[in-house]
Amino acid sequence: MRKTIGFLGCGNMGGAIARAVCKAADPQSVWLANRTPAKAEALAAELGCNTTSNDEVAGRCDLIFLAVKPQMMEELLAPLRFTLAERPGRFVLCSMAAGLSIGRIQEMAGGDYPVIRIMPNTPASVGAGMIQYCTSGVTAEEEADFLRLMAPAGRLDAVPEALIDAASCVSGCGPAWVYQFIEALADGGVACGLPRAKAQEYAAQMVLGSAKLVLELSLIHISEPTRRTPISYAVFCLKKKRCRPASPRVRAAGLPATPPDRASDDS
């Protein structure tokens, strides 16, 4: 069982995960280190945790979050290899660096250490993240403890490492596209006379509610209409190129009615 938690790096994602961790663990058991000490000190003051050096985190913490960009990982770990190797007890490394495999993290760290690889996204900063993870050399107890610790960050899902990059493309990169979509909808509202703040609120709440509906109804193919979902029939029509003439969704979307020779295809 972990007793102390360390963060090597306190940037945007590292800070978001640290905030989540401090909701599930005693902040006094959390230690922050950063290349710019002032950033770690500001975050520690906010969360009520401690600051220290990279070497101290590497030498004393039971769970060590490697919260730096992929291109900085080797530079971070190279000076810590001896400290990690000299440790008498067990510890777990947790990497959130995109594109770096567990094997590569172990190689950089200088040993076949237990590793948890996670792919968080920016909504983790408000407790609504989608975080995929995979492990190597981690016990069932350590994994369960890790999941409890990370629960305030959002949903966690175990995936094979071979799929974690693909999963990250969906939920890791996805928020950037959603932000653009919200902005585009808000722009349309502003063009029609809505105040910017209202247009953005309406667009964001619509996306939030739509996502909640999809998750709660466990919809897989959201463009396939079923009797139990109100998911847009217009999207289905656009994909299948067939529409019911009487559908208000179809009329609202300005879509053509079902051609007479295909009416029998409609279910």
VENZILIN-V322965 format. One record per residue. BURIAL is I if it has 9 or more other C-alpha atoms within 8 Angstrom, else O. Layout:
[[BURIAL] [BURIAL]]
This chain:
[[O] [I] [O] [I] [I] [I] [I] [I] [I] [I] [O] [O] [I] [I] [I] [I] [I] [I] [I] [I] [I] [I] [I] [I] [I] [O] [I] [O] [I] [I] [I] [I] [I] [I] [O] [O] [O] [O] [I] [I] [I] [O] [I] [I] [O] [O] [I] [O] [I] [I] [I] [I] [I] [I] [O] [I] [I] [I] [I] [O] [I] [I] [I] [I] [I] [I] [I] [I] [O] [I] [O] [O] [I] [O] [O] [O] [I] [I] [O] [I] [I] [O] [I] [I] [O] [O] [O] [O] [O] [O] [I] [I] [I] [I] [I] [I] [I] [O] [O] [O] [O] [I] [O] [O] [I] [I] [I] [I] [I] [O] [O] [O] [I] [I] [I] [I] [I] [I] [I] [I] [I] [I] [I] [I] [I] [O] [I] [I] [I] [I] [I] [I] [I] [I] [I] [O] [O] [I] [O] [O] [O] [I] [I] [O] [I] [O] [I] [O] [I] [I] [I] [I] [I] [I] [I] [I] [O] [O] [I] [O] [I] [O] [O] [I] [I] [O] [I] [I] [I] [O] [I] [I] [I] [I] [I] [O] [O] [O] [O] [O] [O] [I] [I] [O] [I] [I] [I] [O] [I] [I] [O] [O] [O] [I] [O] [I] [O] [O] [I] [I] [O] [I] [I] [I] [O] [O] [I] [O] [O] [O] [O] [O] [O] [I] [O] [O] [O] [O] [O] [O] [O] [O] [I] [O] [I] [O] [O] [O] [O] [O] [O] [I] [I] [I] [O] [I] [I] [I] [O] [O] [O] [I] [I] [I] [I] [O] [O] [O] [I] [I] [I] [O] [O] [O] [I] [O] [I] [I] [O] [O] [O] [I] [O] [O] [O] [O] [O]]
